[in-house]
Amino acid sequence: MSDEKWYNNSKLVDTLLFIIPPIGIYGVYKSDKIKSSVIKISLGLIGFLGFVATIASFI
């Protein structure tokens, strides 16, 4: 059996970002294999989309 953690599987984390975003974000944050610039870009994009969704809900 493999000792690799689920959050180091990039395909699984990518899928979770679209299906269950909170778990996907946690996976990106905890991952050792995903570079820090990717983490910053991903979390920034998710934050931006959350901001846009909040603004759109008031319109």
Long-range contacts (C-beta under 8 A, 24 or more apart in sequence): 5-30, 7-31, 8-32, 8-33, 10-34, 17-42, 17-46, 21-46
